[in-house]
């Protein structure tokens, strides 16, 4: 991938992170949102939302970090995915201190599943783009 594509992905990932931070702000302050209403109508919508939000963020950050990896226990992991995992962990655990939120381990599991799933998608996309 060329440098321009990485820059575009970086900007889009930044915008998406801003969206996630806005949603977190709304949830932390107990404000209503059309997104919350929509998600509440879908079975397991909250968990699917966590999976998709953090998974898509990981995908974007992986490419923004130019697919750099770190070897942990002889397993190559995308640095972008690890950064997003750290962000998700801090965000989920911080809910313990926010009266309008509920600390829920299944939300963290959904975040993790999304990050892992989209890390595999990152690998697939990177392999596909290198072949063509």
Order of alpha helices (4+ residues) and beta strands (2+ residues): alpha-alpha-alpha-beta-beta-alpha-alpha
